[in-house]
Amino acid sequence: MKILLSPSETKLKGGEESFILSSLLFQELYPQRLKLLHHYINLLQKGDIRILSKLFGLKKEKEIRYYQKDIIYELTYKAIQRYTGVAFKYLDYENLTLSQQNFIDSHVIIFSHLFGAIRASDKIPEYKLKQNEAIGEIKPEQFYKKNLTTLLDNYLEKEEILDLRAGFYDKFYKPTKNYTTLKFIKEGKVISHWAKAYRGIILREIAIANISTIEEFKRLTLKGLIFKEEKITKNKTEFIYEIEKND
């Protein structure tokens, strides 16, 4: 089973090892990644504050200047450690056991705006790029959908897929085979912000229980969540959970 996960705009600073672009998932994607990275770095080097403000989604010049650096020479952390958004906080990777961390490393694929689909264990530098923002004339979601779809279809051909991404990331890649996704309901309404937290919680529970199939996941007891129904639309199976009122 492979688990697809959204990235986050917030990231851990610093790093430990040098960045090797060719080490990321799908080495054959190296020329395309390099092209996009060059476009990104060229914008940073030009230093136009208005353009960088839009690119980063930041307003303060001091913060903008912080991210105006050649990330090729920056140090790295694992992608699963680099991202620090809501889902990643609730996953709490650092406090999992080594075997549970290894499960995450080998089962999770994160969809980076700058690097495309990468393994949780792939080592990346700190960078800043606002969701849905173009890099010059290149829209990352269109760029990677064109270059990633066949690669991912082949990579996932023999795998069950649990898609924990936000809907936006269908623009990067939408599975062509059967896959499972989740929806969270509270008092009759679909939640969005807290869905990020529950995705992190669920991913943590999957790692702890060493879940290897969708059927095993379906039987997993999740604190604060009640399994309500299963909906199938074409090749997508949607598990709908209700959040307990006292949660």
Backbone as CSV, one residue per row, in Angstrom:
resi,resn,N_x,N_y,N_z,CA_x,CA_y,CA_z,C_x,C_y,C_z
1,MET,0.837,-1.202,0.000,0.000,0.000,0.000,0.872,1.252,0.000
2,LYS,0.479,2.220,-0.794,1.144,3.514,-0.776,0.144,4.581,-0.332
3,ILE,0.643,5.535,0.421,-0.188,6.595,0.986,0.258,7.927,0.402
4,LEU,-0.669,8.634,-0.238,-0.368,9.925,-0.849,-0.684,11.032,0.144
5,LEU,0.220,12.005,0.272,0.087,13.037,1.299,0.411,14.409,0.730
6,SER,-0.339,15.421,1.172,-0.051,16.807,0.795,1.179,17.297,1.549
7,PRO,1.876,18.321,1.012,2.976,18.951,1.755,2.394,20.026,2.673
8,SER,3.223,20.907,3.173,2.742,22.084,3.897,3.620,23.272,3.531
9,GLU,3.077,24.459,3.676,3.863,25.653,3.367,4.863,25.964,4.471
10,THR,4.575,25.538,5.704,5.528,25.740,6.802,6.529,24.596,6.815
11,LYS,7.787,24.956,7.106,8.853,23.955,7.028,9.875,24.162,8.143
12,LEU,10.523,23.070,8.507,11.579,23.106,9.511,12.822,23.755,8.922
13,LYS,13.440,24.629,9.674,14.662,25.293,9.205,15.872,24.388,9.422
14,GLY,16.961,24.700,8.720,18.208,23.975,8.918,18.300,22.717,8.088
15,GLY,19.233,21.853,8.465,19.442,20.616,7.737,20.717,19.923,8.176
16,GLU,20.961,18.747,7.616,22.106,17.941,8.043,22.988,17.464,6.891
17,GLU,22.399,17.213,5.735,23.160,16.657,4.621,22.999,17.514,3.369
18,SER,23.951,17.389,2.453,23.895,18.141,1.196,22.724,17.659,0.343
19,PHE,22.232,18.552,-0.504,21.107,18.251,-1.365,21.580,17.593,-2.661
20,ILE,20.978,16.444,-2.990,21.290,15.748,-4.242,19.977,15.580,-5.004
21,LEU,19.738,16.423,-5.978,18.472,16.430,-6.712,18.191,15.082,-7.365
22,SER,19.221,14.426,-7.846,19.049,13.159,-8.562,18.669,12.005,-7.634
23,SER,18.733,12.225,-6.314,18.412,11.151,-5.365,16.911,11.042,-5.105
24,LEU,16.135,12.007,-5.569,14.700,12.001,-5.318,14.011,10.889,-6.110
25,LEU,12.824,10.519,-5.668,12.026,9.509,-6.364,11.911,9.857,-7.843
26,PHE,12.064,8.852,-8.696,12.027,9.001,-10.150,13.242,9.768,-10.666
27,GLN,14.360,9.095,-10.738,15.581,9.721,-11.261,15.397,10.216,-12.690
28,GLU,14.519,9.546,-13.456,14.296,9.942,-14.846,13.620,11.312,-14.960
29,LEU,13.120,11.811,-13.827,12.489,13.127,-13.802,13.508,14.237,-13.547
30,TYR,14.757,13.850,-13.371,15.811,14.820,-13.024,15.869,16.016,-13.982
31,PRO,15.877,15.841,-15.308,15.966,17.010,-16.208,14.809,17.987,-16.029
32,GLN,13.598,17.461,-15.825,12.433,18.328,-15.639,12.507,19.068,-14.304
33,ARG,12.914,18.346,-13.269,13.053,18.987,-11.958,14.118,20.090,-12.013
34,LEU,15.216,19.798,-12.699,16.300,20.773,-12.807,15.824,22.016,-13.541
35,LYS,15.049,21.827,-14.579,14.499,22.955,-15.337,13.642,23.841,-14.450
36,LEU,12.738,23.219,-13.693,11.856,23.999,-12.823,12.646,24.698,-11.727
37,LEU,13.639,24.004,-11.189,14.471,24.571,-10.134,15.259,25.779,-10.645
38,HIS,15.754,25.711,-11.870,16.470,26.840,-12.461,15.546,28.050,-12.623
39,HIS,14.317,27.813,-13.052,13.344,28.910,-13.165,13.104,29.546,-11.798
40,TYR,12.971,28.698,-10.783,12.726,29.166,-9.412,13.906,29.997,-8.906
41,ILE,15.115,29.481,-9.064,16.307,30.174,-8.572,16.560,31.473,-9.339
42,ASN,16.266,31.484,-10.630,16.414,32.711,-11.418,15.521,33.826,-10.894
43,LEU,14.300,33.481,-10.506,13.392,34.486,-9.933,13.956,35.019,-8.617
44,LEU,14.525,34.113,-7.816,15.105,34.530,-6.541,16.288,35.456,-6.759
45,GLN,17.118,35.148,-7.732,18.321,35.939,-7.982,17.999,37.326,-8.526
46,LYS,16.899,37.438,-9.266,16.502,38.761,-9.784,16.072,39.689,-8.660
47,GLY,15.526,39.111,-7.601,15.273,39.877,-6.377,14.138,40.868,-6.420
48,ASP,13.208,40.739,-7.352,12.059,41.642,-7.415,11.121,41.321,-6.250
49,ILE,11.035,42.247,-5.296,10.271,42.016,-4.071,8.810,41.711,-4.361
50,ARG,8.206,42.399,-5.327,6.790,42.171,-5.629,6.564,40.753,-6.157
51,ILE,7.453,40.317,-7.025,7.338,38.973,-7.582,7.572,37.922,-6.504
52,LEU,8.597,38.138,-5.676,8.913,37.175,-4.620,7.827,37.139,-3.551
53,SER,7.236,38.290,-3.261,6.142,38.343,-2.297,4.989,37.459,-2.746
54,LYS,4.677,37.520,-4.028,3.597,36.705,-4.592,4.005,35.233,-4.638
55,LEU,5.250,34.983,-5.028,5.752,33.617,-5.134,5.744,32.905,-3.784
56,PHE,6.157,33.621,-2.749,6.265,33.042,-1.411,4.977,33.147,-0.588
57,GLY,4.108,34.097,-0.964,2.931,34.350,-0.138,3.290,35.081,1.134
58,LEU,4.305,35.961,1.045,4.787,36.733,2.196,4.734,38.234,1.906
59,LYS,4.643,39.041,2.959,4.590,40.492,2.778,5.801,41.221,3.363
60,LYS,6.359,40.701,4.451,7.471,41.382,5.102,8.771,41.136,4.345
61,GLU,9.488,42.224,4.035,10.706,42.105,3.231,11.753,41.226,3.915
62,LYS,11.856,41.322,5.230,12.849,40.518,5.949,12.595,39.031,5.737
63,GLU,11.327,38.634,5.793,10.984,37.227,5.587,11.228,36.817,4.142
64,ILE,10.914,37.707,3.220,11.133,37.427,1.792,12.611,37.218,1.514
65,ARG,13.439,38.090,2.053,14.885,38.001,1.819,15.473,36.712,2.408
66,TYR,14.871,36.227,3.485,15.363,34.982,4.101,15.304,33.826,3.104
67,TYR,14.235,33.785,2.329,14.051,32.671,1.387,14.702,32.919,0.024
68,GLN,15.347,34.065,-0.108,15.997,34.403,-1.379,17.416,33.823,-1.390
69,LYS,17.482,32.487,-1.538,18.775,31.825,-1.479,18.810,30.670,-2.478
70,ASP,20.006,30.261,-2.846,20.182,29.174,-3.799,20.027,27.853,-3.059
71,ILE,18.848,27.276,-3.131,18.554,26.097,-2.306,19.355,24.867,-2.716
72,ILE,19.972,24.886,-3.890,20.796,23.753,-4.319,21.934,23.498,-3.318
73,TYR,22.380,24.577,-2.669,23.517,24.462,-1.740,23.075,24.444,-0.273
74,GLU,21.764,24.362,-0.035,21.267,24.303,1.338,21.265,22.856,1.850
75,LEU,21.326,22.697,3.160,21.305,21.362,3.762,19.884,20.809,3.819
76,THR,19.789,19.516,4.025,18.494,18.852,3.894,18.055,18.104,5.149
77,TYR,16.745,17.862,5.209,16.134,16.898,6.112,15.233,16.004,5.262
78,LYS,14.840,14.867,5.830,13.819,14.063,5.173,12.581,14.929,4.938
79,ALA,11.894,14.692,3.835,10.692,15.466,3.534,9.669,15.367,4.657
80,ILE,9.531,14.183,5.246,8.542,13.978,6.301,8.883,14.785,7.553
81,GLN,10.169,15.153,7.714,10.593,16.007,8.824,10.584,17.482,8.428
82,ARG,10.858,17.743,7.167,10.942,19.131,6.688,9.604,19.852,6.820
83,TYR,8.521,19.172,6.429,7.205,19.815,6.486,6.668,19.808,7.913
84,THR,6.103,20.947,8.330,5.691,21.090,9.732,4.246,21.551,9.882
85,GLY,3.445,21.417,8.835,2.044,21.835,8.893,1.214,20.975,9.831
86,VAL,-0.084,21.233,9.867,-0.989,20.589,10.827,-0.909,19.066,10.774
87,ALA,-1.007,18.486,9.595,-0.983,17.019,9.476,0.313,16.443,10.027
88,PHE,1.424,17.132,9.777,2.729,16.638,10.204,2.903,16.768,11.716
89,LYS,2.308,17.801,12.298,2.358,17.939,13.757,1.607,16.798,14.436
90,TYR,0.455,16.441,13.862,-0.345,15.361,14.459,0.246,13.985,14.152
91,LEU,0.968,13.861,13.057,1.703,12.619,12.793,2.777,12.419,13.854
92,ASP,3.466,13.509,14.219,4.495,13.476,15.273,5.551,12.408,14.968
93,TYR,6.113,12.498,13.795,7.076,11.511,13.284,8.232,11.279,14.248
94,GLU,8.733,12.337,14.861,9.914,12.226,15.717,9.680,11.309,16.919
95,ASN,8.428,11.182,17.338,8.136,10.366,18.515,7.564,8.994,18.176
96,LEU,7.674,8.605,16.920,7.356,7.231,16.535,8.584,6.359,16.783
97,THR,8.385,5.066,16.889,9.521,4.146,17.020,10.254,4.074,15.683
98,LEU,11.451,3.517,15.677,12.225,3.407,14.447,11.482,2.590,13.393
99,SER,10.852,1.487,13.802,10.125,0.663,12.835,8.911,1.406,12.280
100,GLN,8.269,2.206,13.119,7.128,3.002,12.660,7.582,4.112,11.711
101,GLN,8.719,4.720,12.005,9.283,5.720,11.096,9.654,5.080,9.758
102,ASN,10.216,3.874,9.815,10.565,3.164,8.583,9.324,2.870,7.748
103,PHE,8.218,2.576,8.422,6.951,2.356,7.719,6.562,3.625,6.952
104,ILE,6.607,4.766,7.633,6.273,6.042,6.988,7.211,6.302,5.817
105,ASP,8.503,6.108,6.051,9.515,6.373,5.017,9.245,5.576,3.737
106,SER,8.799,4.349,3.895,8.664,3.464,2.738,7.264,3.433,2.127
107,HIS,6.266,3.977,2.828,4.892,3.900,2.326,4.309,5.242,1.866
108,VAL,4.899,6.352,2.299,4.292,7.662,2.042,4.966,8.400,0.886
109,ILE,4.133,8.950,0.005,4.592,9.804,-1.089,4.009,11.191,-0.876
110,ILE,4.876,12.211,-0.814,4.457,13.591,-0.586,4.534,14.368,-1.903
111,PHE,3.550,15.216,-2.134,3.493,15.975,-3.385,3.979,17.406,-3.158
112,SER,5.257,17.617,-3.435,5.901,18.918,-3.283,5.609,19.792,-4.494
113,HIS,5.327,21.074,-4.254,5.093,21.993,-5.364,6.357,22.194,-6.195
114,LEU,7.499,22.125,-5.548,8.750,22.389,-6.249,9.387,21.118,-6.811
115,PHE,9.280,20.006,-6.107,9.980,18.785,-6.502,9.067,17.679,-7.045
116,GLY,7.757,17.883,-6.999,6.845,16.860,-7.476,6.652,15.752,-6.446
117,ALA,6.341,14.554,-6.911,6.108,13.426,-6.005,7.436,12.896,-5.475
118,ILE,7.573,12.897,-4.152,8.809,12.435,-3.525,8.476,11.481,-2.372
119,ARG,9.429,10.628,-2.031,9.250,9.740,-0.887,9.341,10.534,0.421
120,ALA,8.683,10.029,1.450,8.786,10.654,2.769,10.238,10.735,3.220
121,SER,11.042,9.774,2.788,12.450,9.700,3.195,13.391,10.527,2.312
122,ASP,12.896,11.041,1.196,13.745,11.855,0.316,14.186,13.123,1.036
123,LYS,15.437,13.486,0.859,15.998,14.614,1.603,15.971,15.880,0.761
124,ILE,15.294,16.891,1.306,15.092,18.141,0.564,15.484,19.352,1.417
125,PRO,15.878,20.436,0.765,16.221,21.659,1.494,14.964,22.448,1.855
126,GLU,15.134,23.448,2.706,14.033,24.356,3.023,13.789,25.261,1.818
127,TYR,12.542,25.464,1.474,12.195,26.360,0.366,10.838,26.983,0.661
128,LYS,10.478,27.971,-0.127,9.181,28.622,0.044,8.515,28.774,-1.312
129,LEU,7.280,28.279,-1.412,6.508,28.406,-2.646,5.037,28.281,-2.288
130,LYS,4.288,29.341,-2.534,2.876,29.357,-2.183,2.091,28.386,-3.054
131,GLN,1.128,27.712,-2.425,0.267,26.786,-3.169,-0.442,27.505,-4.304
132,ASN,-0.496,26.866,-5.444,-1.205,27.367,-6.627,-0.512,28.569,-7.271
133,GLU,0.759,28.806,-6.919,1.500,29.929,-7.491,2.410,29.442,-8.613
134,ALA,2.416,30.181,-9.707,3.259,29.830,-10.850,4.703,30.229,-10.588
135,ILE,5.625,29.495,-11.185,7.044,29.839,-11.152,7.364,30.432,-12.517
136,GLY,7.323,31.767,-12.585,7.413,32.416,-13.891,6.173,32.055,-14.689
137,GLU,6.371,31.425,-15.833,5.252,31.022,-16.676,4.863,29.554,-16.459
138,ILE,5.534,28.892,-15.531,5.279,27.464,-15.310,4.381,27.265,-14.086
139,LYS,3.271,26.565,-14.293,2.405,26.185,-13.180,2.840,24.789,-12.715
140,PRO,3.385,24.655,-11.499,3.910,23.366,-11.044,2.924,22.213,-11.170
141,GLU,1.644,22.464,-10.854,0.673,21.371,-10.894,0.487,20.843,-12.327
142,GLN,0.498,21.730,-13.309,0.377,21.305,-14.704,1.674,20.657,-15.185
143,PHE,2.777,21.247,-14.790,4.101,20.756,-15.166,4.303,19.323,-14.683
144,TYR,3.953,19.086,-13.407,4.177,17.752,-12.858,3.115,16.748,-13.296
145,LYS,1.892,17.202,-13.523,0.878,16.264,-14.016,1.303,15.698,-15.374
146,LYS,1.857,16.555,-16.211,2.329,16.127,-17.531,3.490,15.133,-17.413
147,ASN,4.407,15.413,-16.488,5.636,14.625,-16.395,5.576,13.456,-15.404
148,LEU,4.582,13.466,-14.523,4.526,12.458,-13.465,3.504,11.356,-13.685
149,THR,2.453,11.637,-14.435,1.325,10.717,-14.483,1.726,9.290,-14.869
150,THR,2.434,9.130,-15.967,2.829,7.788,-16.406,3.775,7.129,-15.407
151,LEU,4.720,7.907,-14.880,5.667,7.381,-13.903,4.952,6.862,-12.657
152,LEU,4.008,7.650,-12.159,3.281,7.249,-10.953,2.334,6.084,-11.234
153,ASP,1.686,6.099,-12.383,0.809,4.976,-12.731,1.593,3.658,-12.715
154,ASN,2.779,3.685,-13.279,3.615,2.479,-13.311,4.115,2.114,-11.912
155,TYR,4.519,3.117,-11.157,5.057,2.911,-9.809,4.009,2.314,-8.868
156,LEU,2.748,2.732,-9.066,1.666,2.319,-8.176,0.839,1.152,-8.733
157,GLU,1.277,0.622,-9.842,0.489,-0.392,-10.556,0.091,-1.570,-9.676
158,LYS,0.997,-2.047,-8.830,0.729,-3.219,-7.999,0.433,-2.853,-6.542
159,GLU,0.189,-1.577,-6.297,-0.048,-1.100,-4.939,-1.513,-0.687,-4.743
160,GLU,-2.023,-0.899,-3.521,-3.270,-0.252,-3.133,-2.924,1.194,-2.779
161,ILE,-3.855,2.105,-2.992,-3.579,3.531,-2.789,-4.557,4.121,-1.785
162,LEU,-4.009,4.740,-0.740,-4.801,5.536,0.197,-4.405,6.993,-0.030
163,ASP,-5.328,7.782,-0.507,-5.045,9.178,-0.861,-5.483,10.091,0.280
164,LEU,-4.510,10.580,1.039,-4.787,11.491,2.157,-4.561,12.956,1.778
165,ARG,-4.423,13.230,0.510,-4.161,14.595,0.066,-5.434,15.441,0.074
166,ALA,-5.248,16.763,0.143,-6.349,17.688,-0.098,-6.702,17.618,-1.586
167,GLY,-7.936,17.984,-1.916,-8.416,17.875,-3.285,-7.588,18.627,-4.312
168,PHE,-6.930,19.712,-3.904,-6.108,20.506,-4.821,-5.075,19.646,-5.544
169,TYR,-4.574,18.614,-4.870,-3.454,17.840,-5.411,-3.860,16.840,-6.493
170,ASP,-5.173,16.764,-6.775,-5.604,16.038,-7.969,-5.030,16.701,-9.218
171,LYS,-4.729,18.001,-9.104,-4.159,18.731,-10.236,-2.745,18.250,-10.551
172,PHE,-2.052,17.680,-9.566,-0.717,17.116,-9.766,-0.804,15.690,-10.300
173,TYR,-1.730,14.930,-9.711,-1.860,13.527,-10.098,-3.171,12.975,-9.558
174,LYS,-3.909,12.310,-10.443,-5.127,11.623,-10.039,-4.987,10.168,-10.453
175,PRO,-5.040,9.256,-9.496,-4.847,7.840,-9.837,-5.813,7.362,-10.923
176,THR,-5.300,6.564,-11.834,-6.138,6.007,-12.886,-6.668,4.627,-12.492
177,LYS,-6.099,4.034,-11.450,-6.577,2.752,-10.938,-7.438,3.019,-9.700
178,ASN,-7.986,1.978,-9.108,-8.815,2.141,-7.913,-7.998,2.722,-6.760
179,TYR,-8.605,3.654,-6.043,-7.937,4.245,-4.881,-8.976,4.634,-3.841
180,THR,-8.504,4.880,-2.629,-9.388,5.196,-1.502,-9.029,6.552,-0.926
181,THR,-10.039,7.333,-0.628,-9.826,8.641,-0.011,-10.773,8.772,1.187
182,LEU,-10.627,9.846,1.958,-11.391,10.017,3.196,-12.150,11.334,3.207
183,LYS,-13.284,11.331,3.903,-14.040,12.560,4.135,-14.453,12.586,5.600
184,PHE,-14.401,13.771,6.205,-14.722,13.916,7.618,-15.929,14.845,7.784
185,ILE,-16.915,14.362,8.548,-18.160,15.096,8.761,-18.321,15.405,10.246
186,LYS,-18.733,16.627,10.539,-19.057,16.986,11.923,-20.374,17.745,11.927
187,GLU,-21.346,17.210,12.661,-22.680,17.801,12.756,-23.254,18.072,11.360
188,GLY,-23.060,17.109,10.475,-23.641,17.188,9.138,-22.863,17.996,8.122
189,LYS,-21.745,18.597,8.534,-20.959,19.440,7.637,-19.572,18.840,7.393
190,VAL,-19.121,18.966,6.150,-17.773,18.512,5.808,-16.768,19.502,6.373
191,ILE,-15.761,19.006,7.091,-14.746,19.903,7.637,-13.525,19.920,6.716
192,SER,-12.785,21.027,6.738,-11.605,21.152,5.882,-10.331,21.328,6.706
193,HIS,-10.257,22.410,7.527,-9.024,22.671,8.288,-8.679,21.498,9.196
194,TRP,-9.669,21.025,9.980,-9.378,19.942,10.918,-9.179,18.612,10.212
195,ALA,-9.562,18.549,8.932,-9.288,17.339,8.158,-7.785,17.100,8.087
196,LYS,-7.011,18.190,8.044,-5.554,18.059,8.028,-5.062,17.338,9.284
197,ALA,-5.628,17.714,10.428,-5.233,17.085,11.686,-5.583,15.603,11.675
198,TYR,-6.783,15.287,11.224,-7.203,13.885,11.221,-6.404,13.052,10.232
199,ARG,-5.972,13.648,9.131,-5.107,12.905,8.206,-3.795,12.534,8.895
200,GLY,-3.242,13.481,9.678,-2.014,13.198,10.425,-2.223,12.147,11.489
201,ILE,-3.343,12.240,12.208,-3.673,11.265,13.251,-3.822,9.874,12.648
202,ILE,-4.538,9.803,11.538,-4.781,8.514,10.887,-3.486,7.914,10.360
203,LEU,-2.644,8.744,9.759,-1.363,8.239,9.256,-0.527,7.683,10.404
204,ARG,-0.556,8.347,11.537,0.176,7.856,12.714,-0.359,6.494,13.153
205,GLU,-1.685,6.360,13.219,-2.287,5.095,13.645,-1.997,3.980,12.653
206,ILE,-1.969,4.308,11.379,-1.636,3.314,10.356,-0.215,2.794,10.562
207,ALA,0.713,3.719,10.840,2.112,3.324,11.066,2.251,2.477,12.323
208,ILE,1.558,2.865,13.386,1.641,2.126,14.649,1.093,0.707,14.482
209,ALA,-0.008,0.589,13.715,-0.644,-0.723,13.525,-0.026,-1.510,12.375
210,ASN,0.927,-0.886,11.672,1.597,-1.545,10.541,0.585,-2.056,9.508
211,ILE,-0.310,-1.175,9.116,-1.379,-1.512,8.175,-0.806,-1.658,6.764
212,SER,-1.145,-2.763,6.094,-0.576,-3.008,4.768,-1.612,-3.089,3.650
213,THR,-2.901,-3.083,4.009,-3.951,-3.139,2.989,-5.094,-2.186,3.348
214,ILE,-5.899,-1.842,2.360,-7.061,-0.991,2.600,-8.068,-1.708,3.497
215,GLU,-8.210,-3.010,3.323,-9.148,-3.776,4.151,-8.729,-3.736,5.621
216,GLU,-7.440,-3.845,5.896,-6.939,-3.730,7.275,-7.217,-2.330,7.816
217,PHE,-7.008,-1.331,6.978,-7.261,0.054,7.400,-8.729,0.255,7.735
218,LYS,-9.606,-0.302,6.928,-11.049,-0.147,7.144,-11.456,-0.687,8.513
219,ARG,-10.779,-1.714,8.982,-11.110,-2.324,10.279,-10.424,-1.625,11.453
220,LEU,-9.549,-0.660,11.154,-8.790,0.021,12.208,-9.697,0.935,13.036
221,THR,-9.641,0.800,14.340,-10.410,1.669,15.238,-9.676,2.993,15.398
222,LEU,-10.371,4.081,15.122,-9.773,5.411,15.191,-10.485,6.229,16.260
223,LYS,-9.762,6.606,17.289,-10.345,7.348,18.406,-10.950,8.668,17.917
224,GLY,-12.189,8.918,18.327,-12.852,10.176,17.983,-13.533,10.166,16.636
225,LEU,-13.403,9.034,15.887,-14.007,8.949,14.559,-14.925,7.732,14.478
226,ILE,-16.068,7.914,13.858,-17.015,6.829,13.653,-17.151,6.600,12.146
227,PHE,-16.869,5.377,11.707,-17.011,5.054,10.287,-18.497,5.019,9.939
228,LYS,-18.917,5.857,8.965,-20.333,5.977,8.630,-20.717,5.210,7.372
229,GLU,-19.973,5.436,6.309,-20.339,4.763,5.064,-19.183,4.779,4.068
230,GLU,-19.390,4.014,3.034,-18.403,3.887,1.964,-19.098,4.209,0.649
231,LYS,-18.547,5.152,-0.090,-19.129,5.535,-1.373,-18.144,5.226,-2.496
232,ILE,-18.651,4.662,-3.573,-17.804,4.343,-4.721,-18.279,5.125,-5.933
233,THR,-17.361,5.910,-6.493,-17.638,6.669,-7.709,-16.526,6.386,-8.703
234,LYS,-16.871,5.672,-9.775,-15.884,5.246,-10.769,-14.763,4.479,-10.072
235,ASN,-13.521,5.000,-10.113,-12.411,4.262,-9.500,-12.055,4.775,-8.103
236,LYS,-12.900,5.675,-7.557,-12.628,6.225,-6.221,-13.583,5.659,-5.180
237,THR,-12.998,5.122,-4.110,-13.776,4.698,-2.948,-13.560,5.717,-1.843
238,GLU,-14.639,6.247,-1.311,-14.545,7.283,-0.273,-15.072,6.733,1.047
239,PHE,-14.201,6.738,2.070,-14.611,6.366,3.416,-15.050,7.642,4.136
240,ILE,-16.258,7.631,4.654,-16.791,8.814,5.324,-16.834,8.560,6.832
241,TYR,-16.190,9.449,7.563,-16.126,9.345,9.021,-16.863,10.516,9.662
242,GLU,-17.544,10.226,10.739,-18.169,11.295,11.534,-17.320,11.545,12.768
243,ILE,-17.064,12.808,13.028,-16.284,13.182,14.215,-17.214,13.190,15.419
244,GLU,-16.846,12.467,16.458,-17.679,12.413,17.654,-17.849,13.795,18.225
245,LYS,-19.030,14.098,18.738,-19.385,15.441,19.184,-18.502,15.934,20.312
246,ASN,-18.048,15.031,21.177,-17.210,15.446,22.307,-15.748,15.480,21.954
247,ASP,-15.400,15.296,20.648,-13.995,15.257,20.240,-13.534,16.650,19.834
